[in-house]
Amino acid sequence: MDDEKISQFIKDRYGKIARGEETFCCPTCGPTPGDQCLAVGYTPEDLASVPERAILGVGCGNPTSLAELREGETVLDLGAGAGIDVFLAAKRVGKQGRVIGVDMTADMVAKGMALAREHGFSNVDFRLGEIEQLPVAAATVDVIISNCVINLTRDKLASFREAYRVLKPGGRILISDLVTEGEIPDDVRKSFVAWADCLAGAMDKEDYLRTIRDAGFEEVAIVSQRPYESQEIDPRLKGKITSVNVRAVKGS
């Protein structure tokens, strides 16, 4: 498959979501973005504390709740979207901390920046860029979070190597993502729609964990996991997609 065409299709899809022209329908979760967020681990208090227009319902977990963020830390969100996790993290690290959100979709970055200005989030920064080539200096980040985004990348190893590069020694990642446990039909792997729906690009669970180790990370472990269940998912995928939260550390 053509990597550039897949990337452009994903950008176009998420650009429409950012502009409100389309919604991310997650049949697992619920009819509204808020319902979807509640189903994957956000609390009503979480949703009430962030700008409403940042709630798009495109994630598969709540990485900020598991990352043990501390005041004063610098956090990087890979694939930040309109910023729900950026804004949650910003509240946890406080005014002495900083949160950087990177996204490859210009409309998402513009939306996140506008919401930050409108709601007085002075400790956040949204940047346009690819996860495989992060616009972030080396060894400047304490914590990396990401929410159902690595599966959208064509080169997972490059993505995790970039995460490793920008982390400070001793830094950590907490990644929410979808992985596979079983063979995925070839026609699904080749479907642009399935790529944008976070399914076609999902990696085998053990290979996914191995890739994080190959990037240099230590203490790679699944913090929590649950089956991805849906009445509308292709019947051939049932029981083969798992939502995981993975933690790992960059050695000192």
N, C-alpha and C positions, 0 to 999 in steps of 0.2 A: 504493500500500500504506500501511497505517496504521503510522506510525513507532513509536508507543507500543506497539502489539501486537508488532511485531518486537522491540523492546527488551525487553519483558517475557518473550517466548519465549526470547531469548538468556540473560537473567538466570536464568530457571527452569532452563534446560539446564545452565548452568555452576554453578548452585547445587547441582544433583544431583551434578555431577562433584566439587565441593568436599566434599560430604558422603559421597562414596564410593558413591553410589547408581547411578552411571553412569560409564562411561569414554568418553574421546574416542577413537573408533576412527579411526586414521589408517592406512588400508590401504597408503599409500605407504611407511610407516616400519617397522612391525613389530607383533607381538602384545602387547607390554607398553609402558607409558609410558617405561620406560628404553630399550627398543629404539627407540622413536620419537625420543627425544632424541638418541641416538647417530646416527640416520640423518640428522638435520638439522644436525649440526655440534658437538654437545657431545662431550666426551671422557669416558672412564671416570673420570679424575681429577676433572673437573667434578662429575659425579654423586656421587662419593664425598665431596665436600667440602660438600654441602648436605644439609639434612634430607630424609630419604627421602620423607616425605609431601608435600614441596613438588614432587616430580617427577610431573607429571600428563600429560606428553606432548601438550600442546595447542599448542605453538609450531611455527613453520616455519623457524627459524634459531636462531643463538646470538649475539645482538647484543653481549653482553658481551665476546666474544672479538675483536670487530672495532672496539670503541669506543675503544680505547687509553686506558682509564681510568687515572688517576693518583692517587697518595695525596693525601688531603685534599680531593678534589673532592666536590661535591654532585651526586648522580645522581637522576633521576626515571624511574621505569619506568611507562609507560602501559599499563594493563591487566595488572597485575602477577600476577594469579591468586594462587596459594598462595605465590609468592615465589621460585621457582627462580632467576630472573635478579636479583632483589633481593639474595639471599644471595650469589650469585657476585660481584656488584658490590661488596657490602659488604666482602668479603675483599680486593678489589683497591684500594679507596679507603682502607682501614685505619681505625683508631679515630679519626683526625682528620677523616675524611670522613663523609659521610652519604648514605643512600639512602632515597628516598621511593617507595613503591609505591601507585599509585592504581588502584582497580578498582571497577566499578559493581555487583558482586555482593557482598552483605553476607556471605555464607558464605565467600567467598574471602578477604575482608579479615579476618574473624574467624580463619580458619585460619592466614593469614600471621602475624597478631599472636601467636597461640598458639605457633606454631613459633619465632618470634623469641625469645619469653620462654623457652621450653623449652631452646633451644640457645644462649642467651647472646649473641644478636646485639643489642647495645645501640646500634648506630649505624644502625638501620633504623626506619622509620615507615610503617605502612600506613594509607591513608585511603580512605574510601568516597566515590566521586564519578564524574562523567561526564567523559570526555575532552574533550568539547565545552565544558565549564565546569569547569576544573580547580580543586580546592581547594588551590591553591598560589599564593603571592604572586608578583608580577611581578619579573622579573630576579633570581631567587634560585637558579637552577639552572645548573650548569656543563655537564651532559651529559644528554640524554634518550635512553632506549632504549625499544624496544617490540618485541613479538614476536607477529606475526600477530594484531593487534588493530585497527589502523586500518581494516581491511577490514570490521570489524563495525559501524562507525559509519555513520550515514546521511548525515552532513555532514562530509566529509573536509576541506574548506577550513576550517571552524570548528575542527576538531581541530588542524590544523597552525598555525592562527593562535594558538590557545591555547598550543601548544608554543613558538611564537615569543615570546609574551608572557612566559612564565615563565623563559625562558632569559636568562642574563646576556649582555651584548654580547660577541661572540666565542665564545659557547657553540655546541655542536654536537649534532646528532641522529644516531643510528644506528638505523634502522628495518628490521626484518625483516618482510616482508609478502608476501601473494599478490596478483598483478595478472593482468590478462587480456591476451591477444594474439589477438584474433579475437572474433567475435560470440558472445554467450552467449544461449541460448534464453530466450524470455520466461518460460516456465513455471519455469525454474530461478531467474530473477531474482525471481519472486514466491513462491518456496518458503521457508517459515519454516525448515525443516530445512536447506536449502542456505545460508541466512543464518547459522545457528548453526554450520554446518560450514565457514565462512569462504570460501564460494564465491560465493554470490549477490551479496554486497556488494563483491566484488573489482572494482577499477577498471581501465580500460585503462591499460597501462603508461605510455604517453606522457602521457596525461591526468593520471595520478598524479604524475609528475615535474613537470608543469606546475603542478599544484595546490600542490605544495611551494614552487615559485618564487613563485606568486601570494600565498602567505602571507607572503612577505618574505625567504625563505631564499636564500642564495647558495651557489655551489660545489656545486650539487645533482648527485650522481653515483651511479650504481650501482656498488657495490664488488664485488659478485658476484651471480650468478644461476644458476638451474638450472631445468629443466622440472619441473613437478609431475606425476609419473607415478604411476598406480595401476591395478591390474587391476579395481578395483571402481568407479571413477569413471564417471559417465555417459559413454558412448562419445562423445557429442556435445561433451564438454568436453576430450577428449584433444588435447594439443598446443596448448591455448588458455590454460592456467593456468601461470604462472611464479612461482617463489619468488625474491624479490629482497632484497638488502641494500642500503639506500640511505643515503648519508651527505650531510649538508648543514650549513651554518654560518650562524649569525646574525651579521651584520656588526657591527663594533666601533662 
